[in-house]
Amino acid sequence: MTPERLKRIQDMLLNRQPDLTVCMEEVHKTHNLSAIIRTADAIGIHNAHAILTGKDSRVRSGTAKGSQNWVNLMTHENIDAAVSCFKQQGMQVLATNLSAKSVDYREVDYTQPTAIIYGQEKYGISERALELADTHIVVPMLGMAESLNVSVANGLILYEAMRQRQAKNMYGRGLLDDAEQQRILFERGHPVFAELCRQKSLPYPYVNEQGEIEANEDWWQKMQTHKSAW
């Protein structure tokens, strides 16, 4: 791992926002899935969520694979399970939807722990998701189109969330726990060794502040030999 790559990873870890997330409720188009996850990574989201039908495996099979190297993507069978996960973390749940009770997306306080739900491209968000959400939010539109592309709406909302959080100095705090930071430093800083660890069922070693692997002789010996020789 070069010093430049180490610095970039360390800076990314400092800016992660574990209490901000997005949830894609049966968003099907690959380019939208990819764009949403890419934007999530760009503004510091660490965990994203998706609700998929049994037949839809595009996220599971590696949609937005590059961005998924940095954003943990968790899948749920239904919206109730996803919202339960958010509520257990003390998050306010927002649903993107134009309704009589919708508020301008800029009026929401995103410095609170927040989960934002986006609906399917064709039919929008489900009635159940709307029922479970604390607040409905909308991006104002003055033209003839009825809605924005889901990934475009996501970009607008997330950058508003980032603006508010930057104003409250919520970035640069290093909020991820040590174990998660170590996992990312090893998997992304030493991908070849990480793959060998998975193949050989070896524990991940410690990565020091210089980005170097610190492990005992037994670990290094096992790393260099076939499992059958142990």
C-alpha positions as CSV (number, residue, x, y, z in Angstrom):
1,M,0.0,0.0,0.0
2,T,1.5,3.3,-1.0
3,P,1.6,6.2,1.4
4,E,-0.8,8.1,-0.9
5,R,-3.4,5.3,-0.9
6,L,-3.1,4.9,2.9
7,K,-3.7,8.6,3.4
8,R,-6.7,8.5,1.2
9,I,-8.2,5.5,3.0
10,Q,-7.5,7.1,6.4
11,D,-9.2,10.4,5.3
12,M,-12.2,8.4,4.1
13,L,-12.5,6.6,7.4
14,L,-12.4,9.8,9.3
15,N,-15.4,11.2,7.4
16,R,-17.7,8.2,7.4
17,Q,-21.2,8.9,8.7
18,P,-22.5,5.7,10.3
19,D,-25.8,7.3,11.4
20,L,-26.8,8.3,7.8
21,T,-28.1,5.8,5.3
22,V,-30.2,5.3,2.2
23,C,-32.6,2.5,1.4
24,M,-33.6,1.4,-2.1
25,E,-37.0,-0.2,-2.2
26,E,-36.9,-2.4,-5.2
27,V,-35.0,0.0,-7.4
28,H,-34.4,-2.2,-10.4
29,K,-32.3,-0.4,-13.0
30,T,-28.6,-1.1,-12.7
31,H,-27.4,2.4,-13.5
32,N,-29.7,3.8,-10.8
33,L,-28.4,1.3,-8.2
34,S,-24.9,2.1,-9.1
35,A,-25.4,5.9,-9.1
36,I,-27.1,5.9,-5.7
37,I,-24.3,3.8,-4.1
38,R,-21.6,5.9,-5.7
39,T,-23.2,9.1,-4.4
40,A,-23.6,7.5,-0.9
41,D,-19.9,6.8,-0.9
42,A,-19.0,10.3,-2.0
43,I,-20.9,12.0,0.9
44,G,-19.6,9.6,3.5
45,I,-22.3,7.0,4.0
46,H,-20.9,3.7,5.3
47,N,-23.9,1.4,5.1
48,A,-26.6,1.4,2.4
49,H,-29.7,-0.8,2.3
50,A,-31.7,-2.5,-0.5
51,I,-35.1,-4.3,-0.5
52,L,-35.2,-6.9,-3.2
53,T,-37.7,-9.4,-4.5
54,G,-36.5,-13.1,-4.7
55,K,-35.9,-12.8,-8.4
56,D,-33.9,-9.7,-8.3
57,S,-30.2,-10.4,-7.5
58,R,-28.5,-7.6,-9.2
59,V,-27.3,-5.9,-6.0
60,R,-26.4,-9.2,-4.5
61,S,-24.4,-10.2,-7.5
62,G,-22.2,-7.1,-7.6
63,T,-24.0,-4.0,-9.0
64,A,-21.8,-1.0,-8.5
65,K,-19.0,-3.3,-7.5
66,G,-16.4,-0.6,-7.3
67,S,-18.4,1.6,-4.9
68,Q,-19.5,-1.5,-2.9
69,N,-15.9,-2.0,-2.0
70,W,-16.3,1.0,0.2
71,V,-20.1,1.0,1.1
72,N,-21.5,-1.9,3.0
73,L,-24.7,-3.0,1.2
74,M,-27.2,-4.7,3.3
75,T,-30.3,-6.4,1.8
76,H,-33.7,-7.0,3.4
77,E,-36.7,-9.1,2.3
78,N,-39.3,-6.4,3.0
79,I,-39.7,-2.8,4.1
80,D,-40.8,-3.7,7.6
81,A,-37.4,-5.5,8.2
82,A,-35.5,-2.5,6.9
83,V,-37.4,0.1,8.9
84,S,-37.1,-2.0,12.0
85,C,-33.3,-2.0,11.5
86,F,-33.3,1.8,11.2
87,K,-35.5,2.3,14.3
88,Q,-33.2,0.1,16.4
89,Q,-30.5,2.6,15.5
90,G,-32.6,5.6,16.6
91,M,-33.0,6.9,13.0
92,Q,-35.7,9.1,11.7
93,V,-37.1,7.5,8.5
94,L,-37.8,9.7,5.5
95,A,-39.7,8.6,2.4
96,T,-39.4,10.4,-0.9
97,N,-42.9,11.0,-2.0
98,L,-45.2,13.8,-3.2
99,S,-48.2,13.8,-0.9
100,A,-50.4,16.3,1.0
101,K,-48.1,16.0,4.0
102,S,-44.8,16.1,2.1
103,V,-42.2,18.7,3.1
104,D,-39.4,20.3,1.1
105,Y,-36.4,18.1,1.4
106,R,-34.3,21.1,2.6
107,E,-36.6,21.6,5.6
108,V,-35.5,18.3,7.2
109,D,-32.7,18.2,9.9
110,Y,-30.2,15.7,8.5
111,T,-27.9,16.1,11.4
112,Q,-30.1,13.7,13.2
113,P,-29.6,9.9,12.6
114,T,-31.4,9.5,9.3
115,A,-32.5,6.8,6.8
116,I,-33.9,7.9,3.4
117,I,-36.1,5.5,1.4
118,Y,-36.3,5.7,-2.4
119,G,-39.0,3.8,-4.3
120,Q,-39.1,1.8,-7.5
121,E,-38.6,3.7,-10.8
122,K,-42.0,2.9,-12.3
123,Y,-44.4,2.7,-9.4
124,G,-42.6,4.8,-6.7
125,I,-42.5,4.0,-3.1
126,S,-44.8,1.5,-1.6
127,E,-47.8,2.3,0.6
128,R,-46.3,0.3,3.4
129,A,-43.1,2.3,3.3
130,L,-45.1,5.6,3.4
131,E,-47.0,4.3,6.4
132,L,-43.9,3.4,8.3
133,A,-42.0,6.6,7.5
134,D,-41.8,9.5,9.9
135,T,-41.7,12.2,7.2
136,H,-42.4,12.4,3.5
137,I,-40.0,14.6,1.6
138,V,-40.2,16.0,-1.9
139,V,-37.8,17.8,-4.3
140,P,-39.8,20.9,-5.6
141,M,-40.3,20.9,-9.4
142,L,-41.6,23.7,-11.6
143,G,-41.7,22.0,-14.9
144,M,-44.0,19.5,-16.6
145,A,-42.2,16.3,-15.4
146,E,-43.8,14.6,-12.5
147,S,-40.7,13.3,-10.8
148,L,-36.9,13.3,-11.0
149,N,-34.8,10.2,-11.8
150,V,-34.3,8.4,-8.5
151,S,-30.5,8.7,-8.6
152,V,-30.8,12.5,-9.3
153,A,-33.2,13.0,-6.4
154,N,-30.8,11.0,-4.2
155,G,-27.9,13.2,-5.2
156,L,-29.8,16.4,-4.3
157,I,-30.9,15.1,-0.9
158,L,-27.6,13.6,0.1
159,Y,-25.7,16.7,-0.7
160,E,-28.1,18.7,1.4
161,A,-27.5,16.3,4.2
162,M,-23.7,16.7,3.7
163,R,-24.1,20.5,3.7
164,Q,-26.0,20.5,7.0
165,R,-23.6,18.0,8.6
166,Q,-20.5,20.0,7.5
167,A,-22.0,23.1,9.0
168,K,-22.3,21.2,12.4
169,N,-18.7,19.9,12.0
170,M,-19.9,16.3,11.9
171,Y,-17.1,15.2,9.5
172,G,-13.6,14.3,10.4
173,R,-14.5,12.6,13.7
174,G,-13.6,9.0,12.9
175,L,-16.9,7.5,14.1
176,L,-16.4,3.9,12.9
177,D,-15.3,1.4,15.5
178,D,-11.7,0.2,15.5
179,A,-12.6,-3.3,14.2
180,E,-14.4,-1.9,11.1
181,Q,-11.5,0.5,10.4
182,Q,-9.0,-2.4,10.6
183,R,-11.1,-4.5,8.3
184,I,-11.2,-1.8,5.7
185,L,-7.5,-1.0,6.0
186,F,-6.6,-4.6,5.5
187,E,-9.1,-5.5,2.8
188,R,-8.6,-2.4,0.7
189,G,-5.0,-1.7,1.5
190,H,-3.8,-5.4,1.1
191,P,-6.4,-7.0,-1.1
192,V,-4.2,-10.0,-2.1
193,F,-3.5,-10.9,1.5
194,A,-7.1,-10.4,2.4
195,E,-8.2,-12.9,-0.3
196,L,-5.7,-15.4,0.9
197,C,-7.0,-15.0,4.5
198,R,-10.5,-15.8,3.2
199,Q,-9.3,-18.8,1.3
200,K,-7.3,-20.2,4.2
201,S,-9.7,-19.1,7.0
202,L,-7.0,-17.1,8.7
203,P,-7.8,-14.1,10.9
204,Y,-7.0,-10.7,9.7
205,P,-3.8,-9.2,11.1
206,Y,-3.4,-5.8,12.6
207,V,-2.6,-2.9,10.2
208,N,-0.5,-0.2,11.8
209,E,-0.6,3.6,11.3
210,Q,2.0,3.2,8.5
211,G,-0.3,0.8,6.7
212,E,2.0,-2.1,7.4
213,I,0.8,-5.6,8.4
214,E,1.8,-6.7,11.9
215,A,1.5,-10.4,12.4
216,N,3.4,-13.2,14.1
217,E,5.7,-15.8,12.4
218,D,3.0,-18.5,12.4
219,W,0.6,-16.2,10.5
220,W,3.2,-15.4,7.9
221,Q,4.2,-19.1,7.5
222,K,0.6,-20.1,7.0
223,M,0.1,-17.3,4.5
224,Q,3.0,-18.7,2.4
225,T,2.0,-22.4,2.6
226,H,-1.0,-24.5,1.5
227,K,-3.5,-25.2,4.1
228,S,-2.9,-28.9,3.8
229,A,0.7,-28.4,5.0
230,W,-0.3,-26.9,8.4
